[in-house]
Amino acid sequence: MNFIGATAVFPKELVLYSFRSSEKREQYTLIFTADGYRKLFPKIIALEEQAPKLQYFIPQAFIKPIQDLTPYLLGTDEPYVFDHYQIKISQLYMTIVDYNITTKHLKINLYVPAYDRFQELDAIEHQLKYLVMDVIGEIAFRKHIKKIEFLELPENTNRLLNLIELPDYIDYLYKINSRCKTRVI
């Protein structure tokens, strides 16, 4: 997917992302998000439902989680193309730094190839957060991710987790209660 841009709209919690489809060069996806602000969720859903049918634009409410994980697990996923770099989700790794059992919030480190070269770019952290949202979905992101620290990808990735596996880890951790036992939900 080619990232076209993100535009903050009034109110500041409403954001519009635009992407050009890799398969159909002339089609754009417009993603309306509430940036986790729950009071705007009904308005975002109404925007998607009431949007006129257009030939070149596809409206979408919220950033939805990736459904077919196969290309990401195999490393054959399409790169996301941003202004000064491109990156595949399959190239991103993570570690879970902290998990709060009470609030169900995670703190993670996200390891990015060549991050040292790009960390000075203004929008890099926002764009990398978008990739995490793309993996788990906007609503799950706001519900479970408390903090993300971005780091350079080390040469040895043996003890790191693939970012695409984050939804499985969230599901597993969510099942753990305060007594450190897993329960069936």
C-alpha positions as CSV (number, residue, x, y, z in Angstrom):
1,M,0.0,0.0,0.0
2,N,1.2,3.5,-0.7
3,F,0.6,5.9,2.1
4,I,-0.7,9.2,0.8
5,G,-1.2,11.1,4.0
6,A,-2.8,11.6,7.3
7,T,-4.9,14.7,8.0
8,A,-6.2,15.8,11.3
9,V,-9.8,17.1,11.1
10,F,-11.8,19.0,13.6
11,P,-12.2,17.8,16.3
12,K,-8.5,16.8,16.7
13,E,-9.4,13.2,17.5
14,L,-10.8,12.7,14.0
15,V,-8.1,11.6,11.5
16,L,-8.3,10.8,7.8
17,Y,-5.7,8.4,6.4
18,S,-5.4,7.9,2.6
19,F,-3.8,4.9,0.9
20,R,-3.4,3.9,-2.7
21,S,-4.2,0.3,-3.4
22,S,-1.2,-1.8,-4.6
23,E,-3.4,-3.9,-6.9
24,K,-5.6,-1.1,-8.3
25,R,-3.4,1.9,-8.8
26,E,-6.4,4.2,-9.4
27,Q,-8.2,3.3,-6.2
28,Y,-7.7,5.0,-2.9
29,T,-8.9,3.9,0.6
30,L,-9.9,6.7,2.9
31,I,-9.8,5.6,6.5
32,F,-11.7,7.7,9.0
33,T,-10.4,7.1,12.6
34,A,-11.4,8.5,16.0
35,D,-7.9,8.0,17.3
36,G,-9.4,5.9,20.1
37,Y,-11.9,8.5,21.2
38,R,-15.0,6.4,21.9
39,K,-17.5,9.3,21.8
40,L,-16.7,9.7,18.1
41,F,-17.2,6.0,17.2
42,P,-20.9,6.4,16.2
43,K,-20.0,9.4,14.0
44,I,-17.2,7.5,12.3
45,I,-19.5,4.6,11.6
46,A,-22.2,7.0,10.2
47,L,-19.5,8.5,8.0
48,E,-18.7,5.1,6.4
49,E,-22.4,4.1,6.1
50,Q,-23.5,7.4,4.5
51,A,-20.5,8.0,2.2
52,P,-21.5,8.1,-1.4
53,K,-20.3,5.3,-3.7
54,L,-17.4,6.6,-5.6
55,Q,-15.4,5.0,-8.4
56,Y,-11.9,5.9,-7.1
57,F,-12.4,6.1,-3.3
58,I,-13.3,3.5,-0.8
59,P,-14.4,4.8,2.6
60,Q,-13.5,2.8,5.7
61,A,-14.4,3.4,9.4
62,F,-11.5,2.6,11.8
63,I,-8.3,0.8,11.0
64,K,-9.3,-2.8,10.8
65,P,-6.9,-5.6,11.8
66,I,-5.2,-7.7,9.2
67,Q,-7.3,-10.8,8.4
68,D,-5.0,-13.0,6.3
69,L,-1.7,-13.4,8.2
70,T,-0.2,-15.9,5.7
71,P,1.8,-13.5,3.5
72,Y,3.1,-11.7,6.6
73,L,4.3,-14.9,8.3
74,L,6.0,-16.0,5.0
75,G,7.6,-12.6,4.5
76,T,5.8,-12.1,1.1
77,D,3.7,-9.1,2.2
78,E,3.6,-5.9,0.2
79,P,5.7,-3.1,1.6
80,Y,4.1,0.1,3.0
81,V,5.5,3.0,1.0
82,F,5.9,6.3,3.0
83,D,7.6,9.5,1.8
84,H,11.2,8.6,2.6
85,Y,11.2,4.9,3.2
86,Q,9.3,1.7,2.7
87,I,8.8,-1.2,5.1
88,K,7.1,-4.5,5.4
89,I,5.2,-5.6,8.5
90,S,7.1,-8.9,8.3
91,Q,10.3,-7.0,8.9
92,L,9.1,-5.6,12.3
93,Y,9.9,-7.3,15.6
94,M,8.9,-6.6,19.1
95,T,9.3,-7.5,22.8
96,I,6.8,-7.1,25.5
97,V,8.3,-4.9,28.2
98,D,5.4,-4.8,30.6
99,Y,1.9,-6.1,31.0
100,N,-0.5,-4.7,33.6
101,I,-2.9,-7.5,34.5
102,T,-5.4,-5.1,36.0
103,T,-5.7,-2.7,33.1
104,K,-4.7,-5.2,30.4
105,H,-2.2,-2.6,29.0
106,L,1.0,-3.5,27.3
107,K,4.3,-1.7,26.9
108,I,6.2,-2.9,23.9
109,N,9.5,-2.3,22.2
110,L,9.2,-2.2,18.4
111,Y,12.4,-3.1,16.5
112,V,12.6,-1.4,13.1
113,P,15.2,-2.0,10.4
114,A,17.4,1.1,9.7
115,Y,15.5,3.0,12.4
116,D,18.6,5.0,13.3
117,R,18.6,6.5,9.8
118,F,14.9,7.5,9.9
119,Q,14.2,8.4,13.5
120,E,14.7,12.1,12.8
121,L,11.8,12.2,10.3
122,D,8.8,14.0,11.8
123,A,6.1,11.5,11.0
124,I,8.0,8.2,11.5
125,E,6.6,7.4,14.9
126,H,3.1,8.1,13.8
127,Q,3.5,6.0,10.7
128,L,5.0,3.1,12.7
129,K,2.1,3.3,15.2
130,Y,-0.2,3.0,12.2
131,L,1.5,-0.3,11.2
132,V,0.9,-1.6,14.7
133,M,-2.8,-0.5,14.4
134,D,-3.0,-2.3,11.1
135,V,-1.9,-5.5,12.7
136,I,-4.2,-5.5,15.7
137,G,-6.8,-2.9,14.7
138,E,-7.4,0.6,15.9
139,I,-9.8,-0.3,18.7
140,A,-7.6,-3.1,20.2
141,F,-4.6,-0.7,19.9
142,R,-6.3,1.9,22.1
143,K,-7.6,-0.8,24.5
144,H,-4.3,-2.7,25.0
145,I,-1.2,-0.7,24.0
146,K,-0.1,1.8,26.6
147,K,3.4,2.7,25.2
148,I,5.6,1.8,22.3
149,E,9.3,2.5,22.2
150,F,11.0,2.4,18.8
151,L,14.4,0.9,18.5
152,E,16.9,-0.2,15.8
153,L,16.5,-3.8,14.8
154,P,19.5,-5.9,16.1
155,E,21.3,-8.4,13.9
156,N,20.3,-11.3,16.1
157,T,16.5,-11.5,16.3
158,N,16.3,-14.9,18.1
159,R,14.6,-13.6,21.2
160,L,12.3,-11.2,19.5
161,L,8.7,-11.8,18.5
162,N,7.3,-11.0,15.0
163,L,4.9,-8.1,15.2
164,I,2.3,-10.0,13.2
165,E,2.0,-12.4,16.2
166,L,0.9,-9.5,18.6
167,P,-2.8,-10.3,18.3
168,D,-2.1,-13.9,19.5
169,Y,-0.1,-12.6,22.5
170,I,-2.8,-10.1,23.4
171,D,-5.4,-12.9,23.3
172,Y,-3.3,-15.1,25.5
173,L,-2.4,-12.3,28.0
174,Y,-6.1,-11.2,28.2
175,K,-7.0,-14.7,29.4
176,I,-4.7,-14.4,32.4
177,N,-6.4,-13.3,35.6
178,S,-4.8,-11.6,38.6
179,R,-3.9,-15.0,40.1
180,C,-1.7,-15.8,37.1
181,K,-3.9,-18.6,36.0
182,T,-5.4,-18.9,32.5
183,R,-9.1,-19.0,32.3
184,V,-11.3,-20.0,29.5
185,I,-13.4,-17.2,28.1
